[in-house]
Amino acid sequence: MGVYHDGTTYLGEVFCIILRCVKKDFSTVLRLVKLAFLGGSINNTQISAILMDTICQHMRVNTSNVLAFMHDSASDNLLSYNDKLKHVFMYSNDNTCIPHTDNHVGEVFATLVLDEYMHLYNMSVSKKDSASLRLFVEITGKMLKQAEATRWWSSNDVQELSLLPNLLN
């Protein structure tokens, strides 16, 4: 069984736990087992407590059946696993989210042409009343999107969407 957990602190903490297991017929089952809306952010000790309480107490899952914890690379998630969870769930493995990992790996690549393109693209998109933007909307019927600084995936989405064939389809 794998345990996915994630949280966000945009307007308070929203914390979810999703269990993933493979049945005898090799079909995969995903179940949302906890969704908590909290007033503020939580630390690594609280993350560990919520996970252990949900898995061991409420679901009564044997600790040896938990094989992996999947989460983003926030420091509290890493501390939660290293300080507590790996000692309770001895057969488990700690896996950070692959898209988050790819994003962080991509941060160290030097992509000078792409960086310059995105800089110019974001400058043009940020001027909502510009003649070139109005012309683009008139021709394609689509509004160009700008990357959000708070969403790690949005830069990649904008890069893909801003390619001419994608805009014209």
N, C-alpha and C positions, 0 to 999 in steps of 0.2 A: 504494500500500500504506500502511496506517495501522498504527501501533505503539501498543498500549495497554500501560501498565505501571503497577504498583501494588505497594505494600508495606505491611506492618503490623508494629508492634513490640510486640504484646501480650506475647508470651513470647520474643521474638527476632524477627529479620527474616524474613519470608516475602515473597519477591519473585517476581512473575510477569510474563511478557511474552506478549502475545497479538497476533498479526498479523491484520490484516483486509485483504482485497483483493477486487476485483470482477473476475470473469472476463469473457471476451468475450461470453458470453450474458447478462451483467449480473447473474448470481447472485453473492451475497456469500458469501465463505468466511472463517471465523474459525478460527484454529489457535493452540492453546496451544503455544508453542515453548520456553518456559523456565519452570521452577518451581524456585526455589532456597530452601532453608531454611538461614538463616545464624544464627550465634551472637549477633550484635548488630546494631545499626542500621548503615545505610550512608549515606555522604555523597554529595554531588553528583558528585564525581570518580569515585567507585565506580559510581554509577548510570550515568554516561556510558560508563565502560569496559565494564560488563556489556552495555549495549545495543549498543555498537559491535562488541564481540566476537561477540555472538550474531548480529546482523544481517549484518555484513560477513564475518566469518571462518567461522562455522559454517554459516550459511545461504547465504552468497555472493550476497547481494542487492546489486545496484548501488545506490549511494547516491542516484542521481537518481530511483529508483523509490519512495523513501520520501517520502510526501507529508504525513504528519501524525504527531505524537506526542500521545497522549491520556493524561492522568494527573490525579490530584487536585492541589490547589493547595498542597501542601506546599512549603516554601521550597527544599528540596534538589532537588525535581523541576524547579522553575522555574530554579534556578541551573544545573542539569545541561543544560537546553536552551539557555539564554542564553550560557553560558560555552563550551560545546563542541559540542553536537549540531547547532545551527543552522549552524555553520561546516562540519561534515562532510557533513551532509545539507542541501545548499543549497536544494533545492526544497521542503523540509518546512515545515510550519506547526505552531505550538505551540497546543494546545487543552486547556484545563483541563476536567475532567469537568463536564458540565452539571448533574447533581444537586448536586455540591459547590458549583458556582457559584450555583445557585438557593438553596441553603441559606444561603450567605454573604450573598446579596442580601436574603434574608428576615430576616436578623439586624438590618437597619437599619430595617425597617418597625415602626411603632408599632402593636401589636395589643393594646391594653390589656384589652379584654374577654376575648380568647383567653388572654392571659397570666394574668389573674386566674382564669379557668376552670381552666387547667392547674395553677396553684398549688394550688387547692382540690382538684382531682382527685388530684394526686400526694400531697397530705396524707392524703386518705381512703384511697388505695390503699396507702400505706406502713404503715398500721396493719392488719396482716394478721388480727388477731383482733377487729376492730371488728364490732359488731352489724350495721351497715349493709352492710358488705362480705359478711358471711355471708348476709344476706338477699338481696343481689343475686345471689350464686352460687346460692342456693336457687331463686330465681325464674327466672334465665336459664340456669343450668347452666354458666356461663362465669366464669372468673376474670379480673378486670380486670388489665391490664398497666400497668407503670410504665415511664416513659421512662428509658433508660440514658444517663448523662452521657458515656460514652465512644463512643457510636454516634450520629453526626450525624443519621441517618435515623429514629431511634427516636421522637423527639418527634412527628414528622409521622405516623408509623404509629399511635402511641397516640392522637393527636388524631382520626384517621380511625376507629379502632376504638372510641373512646369515644362516638361519636355513637350515639344510641339505636337508629336503624334498623339499623345495622351490628351492634349487640350482640344484637338480637332475631332476626336472620336466621341 
